[in-house]
Amino acid sequence: MGARTGKQYLEEIDKTPREVWYGGEKITYGITKHPAFKGIAQTMAELYDLQHDPELIDIMTYISSKTGERVGTSFLMPKKREDLVKRTTMMKIWADYSGGMLGRTPDYLNSALMAMASAANFFGKNERINFAENIINYYEYVRENDLLLTHTLINPQVNRSVGPSKQVDPFIAARIVEKNSEGVIIRGARMLATFPLADEILVFPSTVLRSGQDDVPYAMAFALSVSTPGLKFICRESFSHESKFDHPLASRFDEQDAVVVFDDVLVPWERIFILEDPEKCNLYSDVTNAVVFMAHQSLVREIAKCEFVLGLATLMAETIGIDQFHHVQEKIAEIIMITETMKAFLVASEANAKMSEWGILTPDKTFLNAARNLWPRVSHRLNEIIRQLGASGLMTIPPESIMVSEARKYVDKYLQAKLANAEERLKLFKLAWDFVGSSFGSRQDLYEYFFFGDPVRMASNLYNWYNKELLKERIKKFLQKVEK
Ligand SMILES: Cc1cc2nc3c(=O)[nH]c(=O)nc-3n(C[C@H](O)[C@H](O)[C@H](O)COP(=O)(O)OP(=O)(O)OC[C@H]3O[C@@H](n4cnc5c(N)ncnc54)[C@H](O)[C@@H]3O)c2cc1C
């Protein structure tokens, strides 16, 4: 099949049965037409269509050496600098389409899968399963069918003071129940998977597992079709809305988040990549460079978001005539600093790219690690600045229907702005509110903070991983020269 069109994506998703719970409603077929999901489904279809835009096709796709078909560029294993540039350009086109609001565009997990397949030997084999072969076959299957993946990493937030085996019930966190001739049976749950409109779900470990016997049944990595019997998605309330005018972001970009339940789900042997191996679970992301390629994709998206906010802030300031105030300029300059810092991380990570032990040209992890640690700390500041600039303008945004009421004359008079009529100003400030204050905006803020995991533990990892020895030596030498 190769790179899908939007129509192919929608048809495939609708005809694939799944068990998605939206409140008390069970959705099996036709999820892309459901009011809670149709906005994001349509957006995803538009992204897929960009792969077939005659002006973009050479960036968005490449020719698969296996089938001769065009496949998505995020599957490309970079061997040379131009490949990295092509990947980045492609990712930026998708990220710009939503102003960086979408965390689960297909390139995010395709990048991880590409890295893991390139490092297939890491997964090895045992007497029964060839894990290395499984990951390569799975990568090729996803690439050639242009499937959309979601993933679920963390265990339910029941009691974080103890590990999964010490919870009130050892089957709260998803774990192996038994093995049979067809595969492994999984029971329990994972806390979250964004985007239940995917074709497939990756179930990988994230939190560090101890290598004791207790953790062994939880130590696994596998992939499943979302239509696998027993697999259930329990969604939160949708933030989507019909009106694009009132909710310019939520109406199109609410990705939805769901608890994932495994009710004795059979995982076929050929879909298992790690089994009962805590050590491999703890190492896979770093050793295969999956984390590097995910961080690389995320950084491109974060830059798109920074640029979106910079444009938004500038337009708001000019529209209501506050752009000449020094503190307003200072705040917008702060967005410029954040934007250019994130861009510098990207440039540096690519300039310093090296061939990995797996033969893949890999962006420099140090810069990407710094970027993914900095982002949760600065992304909230972007929201804060929009709030500070918008002030009460973020609240004087009556619903669209007022524009066809007799009250319109008041709106036209009192909600006009220095550089915009009332309708233009409403559109702009509704966009700002959807970004910083609506349910959609609040979720974005939370998402950016926890996107790559808990920032506190990520910072500890950075502290422990970063080589500080030379710097300590330099200080010691410096101190030797200090006279008493
Ligand atoms: C909008 C959104 C979408 C998401 N989408 C996905 C997804 O698609 N797939 C997926 O797998 N995950 C997803 N996540 C989950 C994300 O990976 C987690 O939020 C993140 O890893 C933090 O874990 P947690 O939420 O369980 O927080 P917890 O681990 O429960 O932490 C809660 C608080 O307690 C503190 N804490 C807990 N344990 C410790 C500890 N051992 N040491 C120090 N401090 C601790 C934390 O610092 C934090 O402040 C999403 C999260 C959000 C908010």
The ligand as an SDF file (V2000), in Angstrom:
LIG
                    3D

 53 58  0  0  0  0  0  0  0  0999 V2000
   -1.9350   14.9250   28.4140 C   0  0  0  0  0  0  0  0  0  0  0  0
   -1.0820   13.7300   28.6670 C   0  0  0  0  0  0  0  0  0  0  0  0
   -0.9190   12.7830   27.6650 C   0  0  0  0  0  0  0  0  0  0  0  0
   -0.1320   11.6510   27.8760 C   0  0  0  0  0  0  0  0  0  0  0  0
   -0.0140   10.7070   26.8890 N   0  0  0  0  0  0  0  0  0  0  0  0
    0.6550    9.5680   27.1350 C   0  0  0  0  0  0  0  0  0  0  0  0
    0.7340    8.5250   26.1650 C   0  0  0  0  0  0  0  0  0  0  0  0
    0.2540    8.6510   25.0350 O   0  0  0  0  0  0  0  0  0  0  0  0
    1.3590    7.3890   26.4920 N   0  0  0  0  0  0  0  0  0  0  0  0
    1.9380    7.2170   27.7160 C   0  0  0  0  0  0  0  0  0  0  0  0
    2.5050    6.1660   27.9450 O   0  0  0  0  0  0  0  0  0  0  0  0
    1.9040    8.1810   28.6380 N   0  0  0  0  0  0  0  0  0  0  0  0
    1.2650    9.3340   28.3930 C   0  0  0  0  0  0  0  0  0  0  0  0
    1.2100   10.3070   29.3580 N   0  0  0  0  0  0  0  0  0  0  0  0
    1.7410   10.0140   30.6770 C   0  0  0  0  0  0  0  0  0  0  0  0
    3.0860   10.6130   30.9740 C   0  0  0  0  0  0  0  0  0  0  0  0
    4.0990    9.7900   30.4690 O   0  0  0  0  0  0  0  0  0  0  0  0
    3.1460   10.7320   32.5050 C   0  0  0  0  0  0  0  0  0  0  0  0
    2.2720   11.7750   32.8850 O   0  0  0  0  0  0  0  0  0  0  0  0
    4.5100   10.9800   33.0670 C   0  0  0  0  0  0  0  0  0  0  0  0
    5.3640    9.9230   32.7780 O   0  0  0  0  0  0  0  0  0  0  0  0
    4.4440   11.1290   34.5880 C   0  0  0  0  0  0  0  0  0  0  0  0
    3.8550    9.9830   35.1530 O   0  0  0  0  0  0  0  0  0  0  0  0
    2.5010   10.0650   35.9700 P   0  0  0  0  0  0  0  0  0  0  0  0
    1.5540   10.9520   35.2620 O   0  0  0  0  0  0  0  0  0  0  0  0
    2.0670    8.6900   36.2590 O   0  0  0  0  0  0  0  0  0  0  0  0
    2.8970   10.8170   37.2920 O   0  0  0  0  0  0  0  0  0  0  0  0
    3.3130   10.1530   38.6590 P   0  0  0  0  0  0  0  0  0  0  0  0
    4.4650    9.2280   38.4340 O   0  0  0  0  0  0  0  0  0  0  0  0
    2.1340    9.5470   39.3030 O   0  0  0  0  0  0  0  0  0  0  0  0
    3.8000   11.4080   39.4750 O   0  0  0  0  0  0  0  0  0  0  0  0
    2.9050   12.2860   40.1730 C   0  0  0  0  0  0  0  0  0  0  0  0
    3.7400   13.2480   41.0200 C   0  0  0  0  0  0  0  0  0  0  0  0
    4.4740   12.5090   41.9960 O   0  0  0  0  0  0  0  0  0  0  0  0
    5.8760   12.6470   41.8270 C   0  0  0  0  0  0  0  0  0  0  0  0
    6.4660   11.2880   41.9080 N   0  0  0  0  0  0  0  0  0  0  0  0
    5.8480   10.1020   41.7030 C   0  0  0  0  0  0  0  0  0  0  0  0
    6.7140    9.0920   41.8250 N   0  0  0  0  0  0  0  0  0  0  0  0
    7.9230    9.6280   42.0940 C   0  0  0  0  0  0  0  0  0  0  0  0
    9.2230    9.1000   42.2960 C   0  0  0  0  0  0  0  0  0  0  0  0
    9.4550    7.7920   42.2640 N   0  0  0  0  0  0  0  0  0  0  0  0
   10.2300    9.9590   42.5040 N   0  0  0  0  0  0  0  0  0  0  0  0
   10.0200   11.2890   42.5320 C   0  0  0  0  0  0  0  0  0  0  0  0
    8.7930   11.8630   42.3420 N   0  0  0  0  0  0  0  0  0  0  0  0
    7.7730   11.0410   42.1360 C   0  0  0  0  0  0  0  0  0  0  0  0
    6.0790   13.2270   40.4380 C   0  0  0  0  0  0  0  0  0  0  0  0
    7.2210   14.0810   40.3760 O   0  0  0  0  0  0  0  0  0  0  0  0
    4.7920   13.9990   40.2000 C   0  0  0  0  0  0  0  0  0  0  0  0
    4.9150   15.3070   40.6670 O   0  0  0  0  0  0  0  0  0  0  0  0
    0.4830   11.4700   29.1460 C   0  0  0  0  0  0  0  0  0  0  0  0
    0.3300   12.4240   30.1340 C   0  0  0  0  0  0  0  0  0  0  0  0
   -0.4370   13.5410   29.9240 C   0  0  0  0  0  0  0  0  0  0  0  0
   -0.5880   14.5470   31.0330 C   0  0  0  0  0  0  0  0  0  0  0  0
  1  2  1  0
  2  3  1  0
  2 52  2  0
  3  4  2  0
  4  5  1  0
  4 50  1  0
  5  6  2  0
  6  7  1  0
  6 13  1  0
  7  8  2  0
  7  9  1  0
  9 10  1  0
 10 11  2  0
 10 12  1  0
 12 13  2  0
 13 14  1  0
 14 15  1  0
 14 50  1  0
 15 16  1  0
 16 17  1  0
 16 18  1  0
 18 19  1  0
 18 20  1  0
 20 21  1  0
 20 22  1  0
 22 23  1  0
 23 24  1  0
 24 25  2  0
 24 26  1  0
 24 27  1  0
 27 28  1  0
 28 29  2  0
 28 30  1  0
 28 31  1  0
 31 32  1  0
 32 33  1  0
 33 34  1  0
 33 48  1  0
 34 35  1  0
 35 36  1  0
 35 46  1  0
 36 37  1  0
 36 45  1  0
 37 38  2  0
 38 39  1  0
 39 40  1  0
 39 45  2  0
 40 41  1  0
 40 42  2  0
 42 43  1  0
 43 44  2  0
 44 45  1  0
 46 47  1  0
 46 48  1  0
 48 49  1  0
 50 51  2  0
 51 52  1  0
 52 53  1  0
M  END
$$$$
